[in-house]
Structures are given as C-alpha cells and as structure tokens.
Amino acid sequence: MVAALSGFGEQTTGGSMKRVLVFLAATIACVGLLAGPAAAAGGLQKFNIDDTAYTYPPGFGYVSGVLLCNPSATGPYGYQVSLTVTQGSTTGFAVFTVQCTGSTEHWNTDLEQNGPIFPGKAHACASAEKLYYVATTGDRVSSTLCKTIKFFQAY
C-alpha cells in the first residue's frame, strides 16, 4: 500500500488519494462544462485587424477588420473600438462603434494622424470594449490585440 501526505500533514493511502484526484478531475470537468456554454454565449466571439491597410495621398491611413459578437449578450449597443497605428514617428488613431448583430461585421475607418502614413509596415493595436447604455460597475468586457500590418498605396 502506498502512503502519501494529503497536503494537510495527514497520511492517506493510495486509494484515498485516487478518490481525491478523481473528485478534483470531475469538479474541473463540471466547471468546464458550465463555463463553456456561458463563454460561447458571451459577447465578443471574433475580433481582428486586417493584415493589409491602405494609404491615400497625401498620406492618409485607412484600416479595416472584423468583429463578431452575440447580441443576446451585449444588447443592441455592441462594442467601442479604439485603434492606434504607429509607423516610424507617425501615430494614427480612431475610435468608433461596431453594432452587435450576430453576423460578422466588417469595420473600416480613416485614421486621425500626426503625420503621413506611407506604404510599408506599421504596428497596429486595437481594443474592443463592450458598450453600456447605463453605467455599470461590473461586467466590463474587452479584448485587445496588436499586430504588424502592411499599408499599400490605394491609387
């Protein structure tokens, strides 16, 4: 018979330890099953910045992406997206709203910039935060992603 410490200074037999491990595994599995549907039914299901963006003379930036969310979790308000793009010493930003319809929403925006954007690579970070009609103290839901994108000359 194998003996082990239970973590509380008590000695347990191998059979008791197995029961504890089986109980822990079953508990974790139940928590996973309960959290799984709730997470799937939750708000933000897909959020991304497209790999390619466009620049228009005299150097204005235009960025796009996608957002998919569950309207039963967010109501009709959707998400506020904040986007920052840096290329060298130029920084561009945008803040806009994407409604939550239950379908994949393709968003696009022009950037407010402190200088021109040129064709080439840039660093983009975007965050999507669940909108609320009435101020709440909890349930703040957001997602942030950063990636390298490439600007192309539009014309």
SEMAR-609209 format. One record per residue: z negated, y, x negated of N, C-alpha, C, O, CB in turn; residue in one letter. Coordinates in steps of 0.2 Angstrom, whole numbers, padded with zeros to 4 digits, always signed. Glycine has a CB too. Layout:
N
ZYXZYXZYXZYXZYXa;...
***
This chain:
155
+0000-0006-0004+0000+0000+0000+0000+0006-0004-0004+0006-0009-0006+0000+0005m;+0004+0011-0003+0005+0017-0007+0000+0022-0004+0000+0023+0003+0012+0020-0007v;-0004+0026-0008-0008+0031-0005-0005+0038-0008-0003+0038-0013-0015+0030-0007a;-0006+0043-0004-0004+0050-0006-0009+0055-0003-0012+0054+0002+0003+0051-0004a;-0009+0061-0006-0013+0066-0004-0009+0070+0002-0003+0071+0001-0015+0071-0009l;-0012+0071+0007-0009+0074+0013-0008+0082+0012-0005+0085+0016-0013+0073+0019s;-0011+0085+0007-0010+0092+0006-0016+0095+0008-0017+0101+0007-0004+0095+0010g;-0021+0092+0011-0027+0094+0013-0033+0091+0010-0039+0092+0011-0028+0094+0021f;-0031+0088+0004-0036+0084+0000-0038+0077+0003-0042+0074-0001-0042+0088+0000g;-0035+0075+0008-0036+0069+0011-0031+0064+0008-0026+0065+0007-0036+0069+0019e;-0033+0057+0008-0029+0052+0006-0026+0049+0012-0030+0047+0017-0032+0047+0001q;-0019+0048+0012-0016+0045+0018-0012+0039+0015-0011+0038+0009-0011+0050+0021t;-0011+0034+0019-0007+0028+0017+0000+0030+0018+0002+0035+0021-0009+0022+0022t;+0004+0025+0016+0012+0026+0016+0014+0027+0023+0018+0031+0025+0015+0021+0013g;+0011+0023+0028+0013+0023+0035+0011+0029+0038+0015+0032+0042+0010+0017+0039g;+0006+0032+0037+0004+0039+0039+0009+0044+0037+0010+0049+0041-0003+0041+0038s;+0010+0044+0030+0015+0049+0028+0022+0048+0031+0025+0054+0032+0015+0048+0020m;+0024+0042+0032+0030+0042+0035+0030+0045+0042+0035+0048+0044+0032+0034+0036k;+0025+0044+0046+0024+0046+0053+0024+0054+0052+0028+0057+0057+0018+0044+0056r;+0021+0057+0047+0021+0064+0047+0028+0067+0045+0030+0072+0048+0016+0066+0041v;+0032+0063+0041+0039+0065+0039+0043+0064+0045+0048+0069+0046+0041+0061+0033l;+0043+0059+0049+0047+0058+0055+0045+0064+0060+0050+0066+0063+0045+0051+0058v;+0039+0065+0061+0037+0071+0065+0040+0077+0063+0043+0081+0067+0029+0071+0066f;+0040+0079+0057+0042+0085+0054+0050+0085+0055+0053+0090+0057+0041+0086+0047l;+0053+0080+0054+0061+0079+0054+0063+0080+0062+0067+0084+0063+0063+0073+0052a;+0059+0077+0066+0060+0078+0073+0059+0085+0076+0063+0088+0080+0056+0073+0078a;+0054+0088+0073+0052+0095+0075+0058+0100+0073+0060+0104+0077+0046+0097+0072t;+0060+0099+0067+0065+0103+0064+0072+0102+0068+0075+0107+0069+0067+0102+0056i;+0073+0096+0070+0079+0095+0074+0079+0098+0080+0084+0101+0083+0080+0087+0074a;+0073+0098+0084+0072+0101+0090+0073+0108+0090+0076+0111+0094+0066+0099+0093c;+0070+0111+0085+0071+0118+0084+0078+0120+0083+0081+0125+0085+0067+0121+0078v;+0082+0116+0079+0089+0117+0078+0093+0117+0084+0097+0121+0085+0092+0113+0073g;+0091+0112+0088+0095+0112+0095+0093+0117+0099+0098+0120+0103+0093+0105+0098l;+0087+0120+0099+0086+0125+0103+0089+0132+0101+0091+0136+0105+0078+0126+0104l;+0089+0133+0094+0091+0139+0092+0099+0139+0092+0102+0144+0092+0089+0140+0084a;+0102+0133+0091+0109+0133+0091+0113+0136+0097+0117+0141+0096+0112+0126+0090g;+0112+0134+0103+0115+0137+0109+0113+0145+0109+0117+0149+0111+0113+0134+0115p;+0107+0146+0108+0105+0153+0108+0109+0158+0103+0111+0163+0104+0097+0154+0107a;+0110+0155+0097+0114+0159+0092+0121+0159+0094+0124+0164+0093+0113+0155+0085a;+0124+0154+0097+0131+0154+0099+0132+0159+0105+0137+0162+0105+0133+0147+0101a;+0127+0159+0109+0127+0164+0115+0126+0171+0113+0127+0175+0117+0123+0161+0120a;+0123+0172+0107+0121+0178+0104+0127+0183+0103+0133+0181+0104+0117+0178+0098g;+0125+0189+0102+0130+0194+0101+0136+0193+0097+0142+0191+0099+0127+0200+0100g;+0136+0195+0091+0141+0195+0086+0143+0188+0084+0139+0185+0081+0139+0200+0080l;+0150+0186+0085+0152+0180+0083+0157+0180+0077+0157+0175+0073+0155+0176+0089q;+0161+0186+0077+0165+0186+0071+0166+0194+0069+0166+0198+0074+0172+0183+0073k;+0166+0195+0063+0166+0202+0061+0170+0202+0054+0167+0199+0049+0159+0206+0061f;+0175+0206+0053+0179+0206+0047+0183+0212+0046+0185+0215+0050+0183+0200+0046n;+0184+0214+0039+0188+0219+0037+0195+0216+0035+0194+0211+0031+0185+0224+0032i;+0201+0218+0037+0207+0215+0035+0208+0216+0027+0205+0221+0024+0213+0218+0038d;+0211+0211+0024+0212+0212+0017+0217+0217+0014+0216+0220+0009+0215+0205+0014d;+0221+0219+0019+0226+0225+0017+0224+0231+0022+0222+0230+0027+0233+0222+0018t;+0226+0237+0019+0225+0243+0022+0231+0247+0020+0235+0245+0016+0218+0247+0020a;+0231+0253+0023+0237+0257+0022+0235+0265+0020+0230+0267+0022+0242+0258+0028y;+0239+0268+0016+0238+0275+0014+0245+0278+0016+0250+0276+0015+0237+0275+0006t;+0244+0284+0019+0249+0289+0021+0249+0295+0017+0243+0297+0016+0249+0290+0029y;+0255+0298+0016+0255+0304+0012+0251+0310+0016+0252+0310+0022+0262+0307+0011p;+0247+0314+0013+0246+0314+0006+0240+0310+0003+0236+0313-0001+0245+0322+0004p;+0239+0304+0006+0233+0300+0003+0228+0298+0008+0222+0297+0006+0230+0304-0003g;+0230+0299+0015+0225+0297+0020+0225+0289+0020+0230+0286+0020+0227+0300+0027f;+0218+0287+0021+0217+0279+0022+0217+0277+0029+0214+0281+0033+0211+0278+0018g;+0219+0271+0030+0219+0268+0037+0217+0261+0036+0220+0257+0032+0226+0268+0040y;+0211+0259+0039+0209+0252+0038+0208+0249+0045+0207+0252+0050+0202+0253+0034v;+0208+0242+0045+0208+0238+0051+0204+0232+0050+0202+0230+0044+0215+0236+0054s;+0202+0229+0056+0198+0222+0055+0198+0219+0062+0201+0221+0067+0191+0224+0052g;+0193+0215+0063+0192+0211+0069+0185+0211+0071+0180+0211+0066+0195+0204+0069v;+0183+0210+0077+0176+0209+0079+0177+0205+0086+0181+0207+0090+0173+0216+0081l;+0172+0200+0086+0172+0196+0092+0164+0196+0094+0160+0194+0090+0175+0189+0091l;+0163+0197+0100+0156+0197+0102+0155+0194+0109+0160+0194+0113+0152+0203+0102c;+0150+0192+0111+0148+0189+0118+0146+0195+0122+0140+0197+0121+0143+0183+0118n;+0149+0197+0128+0147+0202+0132+0141+0200+0136+0137+0205+0138+0153+0204+0137p;+0140+0194+0137+0133+0192+0141+0127+0194+0137+0122+0194+0139+0134+0185+0143s;+0128+0194+0130+0123+0195+0125+0122+0203+0124+0116+0205+0122+0123+0191+0119a;+0127+0206+0124+0127+0214+0122+0128+0218+0128+0127+0224+0128+0133+0215+0117t;+0130+0216+0134+0132+0220+0139+0138+0224+0138+0142+0222+0133+0126+0226+0140g;+0140+0229+0141+0146+0232+0140+0147+0237+0134+0152+0240+0133+0148+0236+0147p;+0141+0237+0131+0141+0243+0126+0144+0241+0119+0147+0245+0116+0134+0244+0125y;+0144+0234+0117+0147+0232+0111+0144+0234+0105+0137+0234+0104+0154+0235+0111g;+0147+0236+0099+0145+0237+0093+0147+0244+0090+0153+0246+0091+0146+0232+0088y;+0143+0247+0086+0145+0253+0082+0146+0251+0075+0142+0247+0072+0139+0259+0082q;+0152+0252+0073+0155+0250+0066+0154+0256+0062+0157+0261+0063+0162+0247+0066v;+0151+0255+0056+0151+0260+0051+0155+0257+0045+0153+0252+0042+0144+0263+0049s;+0160+0261+0042+0164+0259+0037+0164+0264+0031+0165+0270+0032+0171+0258+0039l;+0163+0261+0025+0164+0265+0019+0168+0262+0014+0168+0256+0013+0157+0266+0016t;+0173+0266+0011+0178+0263+0007+0178+0268+0001+0178+0274+0001+0185+0263+0010v;+0177+0265-0005+0177+0268-0012+0183+0266-0016+0185+0260-0017+0171+0268-0015t;+0187+0271-0019+0192+0269-0024+0192+0275-0029+0193+0281-0028+0199+0270-0020q;+0189+0273-0035+0188+0277-0040+0182+0282-0038+0177+0280-0036+0194+0281-0042g;+0184+0289-0038+0179+0294-0036+0180+0296-0029+0176+0300-0027+0179+0300-0041s;+0185+0293-0026+0186+0295-0019+0182+0290-0014+0182+0284-0015+0193+0294-0017t;+0178+0293-0009+0175+0289-0004+0177+0291+0003+0178+0297+0004+0167+0291-0005t;+0179+0286+0007+0181+0287+0014+0176+0284+0018+0173+0279+0016+0188+0285+0015g;+0175+0287+0024+0171+0284+0029+0173+0284+0036+0177+0289+0037+0163+0287+0028f;+0170+0280+0040+0172+0281+0048+0166+0278+0052+0163+0273+0049+0179+0277+0049a;+0165+0280+0057+0160+0277+0062+0164+0277+0069+0166+0282+0071+0154+0281+0062v;+0164+0271+0072+0167+0271+0078+0164+0265+0082+0160+0261+0080+0175+0269+0077f;+0166+0264+0089+0163+0259+0093+0168+0254+0095+0174+0256+0096+0160+0263+0100t;+0166+0248+0095+0171+0242+0097+0167+0239+0103+0162+0237+0103+0172+0237+0092v;+0171+0239+0109+0168+0236+0115+0168+0229+0115+0172+0226+0111+0172+0238+0121q;+0163+0226+0118+0162+0219+0118+0165+0216+0125+0163+0217+0130+0155+0217+0118c;+0171+0212+0124+0175+0210+0130+0175+0202+0130+0176+0199+0135+0182+0212+0129t;+0173+0199+0125+0173+0192+0124+0179+0189+0121+0180+0183+0120+0172+0189+0131g;+0184+0194+0120+0190+0192+0116+0190+0195+0109+0186+0200+0108+0196+0194+0120s;+0194+0193+0105+0194+0196+0098+0197+0203+0099+0202+0204+0101+0198+0191+0093t;+0193+0208+0096+0195+0215+0096+0198+0217+0090+0194+0216+0085+0190+0219+0099e;+0204+0219+0089+0207+0221+0083+0205+0229+0083+0208+0233+0087+0215+0220+0082h;+0201+0231+0078+0200+0238+0077+0204+0241+0071+0206+0237+0067+0192+0239+0076w;+0205+0247+0072+0208+0251+0066+0205+0258+0066+0203+0261+0071+0216+0251+0067n;+0205+0261+0060+0203+0268+0060+0205+0272+0054+0207+0269+0049+0195+0268+0060t;+0206+0278+0055+0208+0283+0049+0201+0285+0046+0196+0285+0049+0211+0289+0052d;+0201+0286+0039+0196+0287+0035+0195+0295+0035+0200+0299+0034+0196+0284+0029l;+0189+0297+0035+0187+0304+0033+0186+0303+0025+0181+0299+0023+0181+0307+0037e;+0189+0307+0021+0189+0306+0014+0187+0313+0010+0188+0318+0012+0195+0303+0011q;+0184+0312+0004+0183+0317-0001+0189+0318-0006+0188+0322-0011+0176+0317-0004n;+0194+0314-0005+0200+0315-0010+0205+0310-0007+0204+0306-0002+0198+0313-0017g;+0211+0309-0011+0216+0305-0009+0215+0298-0010+0212+0296-0015+0223+0307-0012p;+0217+0293-0006+0217+0286-0007+0224+0284-0009+0229+0286-0006+0215+0282+0000i;+0225+0280-0015+0231+0278-0017+0232+0271-0016+0228+0267-0015+0232+0280-0025f;+0239+0268-0017+0240+0261-0016+0236+0258-0022+0236+0260-0028+0247+0260-0017p;+0233+0252-0020+0229+0248-0025+0223+0246-0022+0221+0247-0016+0228+0253-0031g;+0218+0243-0026+0212+0240-0024+0207+0245-0022+0207+0251-0025+0209+0235-0029k;+0202+0244-0018+0197+0248-0016+0191+0243-0014+0192+0237-0012+0199+0253-0010a;+0185+0246-0014+0179+0242-0011+0177+0245-0004+0176+0251-0003+0173+0243-0016h;+0177+0240+0000+0175+0242+0007+0169+0238+0010+0168+0232+0008+0181+0240+0012a;+0164+0242+0013+0158+0239+0016+0158+0242+0023+0159+0248+0025+0152+0241+0012c;+0157+0237+0028+0156+0239+0035+0150+0235+0038+0148+0230+0036+0163+0236+0039a;+0147+0239+0042+0142+0236+0046+0143+0237+0054+0146+0242+0056+0135+0239+0044s;+0141+0232+0057+0142+0232+0065+0135+0232+0068+0131+0227+0066+0146+0227+0067a;+0133+0237+0071+0126+0237+0074+0127+0237+0082+0130+0241+0085+0122+0243+0072e;+0123+0232+0085+0123+0232+0092+0121+0238+0096+0116+0241+0094+0118+0226+0095k;+0125+0241+0100+0123+0247+0104+0119+0246+0110+0119+0241+0113+0130+0250+0107l;+0114+0251+0111+0110+0251+0116+0110+0257+0121+0111+0262+0118+0102+0250+0114y;+0110+0256+0127+0111+0262+0131+0104+0265+0132+0103+0272+0132+0113+0260+0139y;+0099+0261+0132+0092+0264+0132+0089+0262+0125+0089+0256+0123+0088+0261+0138v;+0085+0266+0122+0082+0265+0116+0077+0259+0116+0073+0259+0121+0078+0271+0113a;+0077+0254+0112+0073+0249+0112+0069+0249+0105+0072+0252+0100+0076+0242+0113t;+0064+0245+0105+0060+0244+0099+0062+0238+0095+0060+0237+0089+0053+0245+0100t;+0065+0233+0098+0066+0227+0095+0073+0224+0096+0077+0228+0099+0061+0221+0098g;+0075+0218+0094+0081+0215+0096+0087+0219+0092+0092+0219+0095+0082+0215+0103d;+0086+0222+0087+0091+0226+0083+0095+0220+0080+0093+0216+0076+0088+0231+0078r;+0102+0220+0082+0106+0215+0079+0112+0219+0075+0115+0223+0078+0109+0211+0085v;+0113+0217+0069+0118+0220+0065+0120+0215+0060+0117+0210+0058+0115+0226+0061s;+0126+0216+0057+0129+0212+0052+0133+0217+0047+0136+0222+0049+0134+0207+0055s;+0132+0216+0041+0135+0220+0035+0139+0215+0031+0137+0210+0029+0130+0224+0031t;+0145+0218+0029+0150+0214+0024+0153+0219+0020+0154+0224+0021+0155+0210+0028l;+0154+0217+0013+0158+0221+0008+0163+0216+0005+0162+0210+0004+0153+0223+0003c;+0169+0219+0004+0174+0215+0001+0179+0220-0003+0179+0226-0002+0178+0211+0006k;+0183+0217-0007+0189+0221-0010+0195+0221-0005+0197+0215-0003+0190+0218-0017t;+0198+0227-0004+0204+0227+0000+0209+0230-0004+0208+0233-0009+0202+0231+0007i;+0215+0230-0002+0221+0232-0006+0225+0237-0001+0227+0235+0004+0226+0227-0008k;+0226+0243-0004+0229+0248+0000+0237+0248-0002+0239+0247-0008+0227+0255-0001f;+0241+0248+0003+0248+0249+0002+0251+0255+0005+0248+0258+0010+0252+0243+0006f;+0256+0258+0002+0259+0264+0004+0263+0262+0011+0267+0258+0011+0265+0267-0001q;+0261+0266+0016+0264+0265+0023+0271+0267+0023+0276+0263+0026+0260+0268+0028a;+0273+0272+0020+0280+0275+0020+0281+0280+0015+0287+0282+0014+0282+0277+0027y;
***
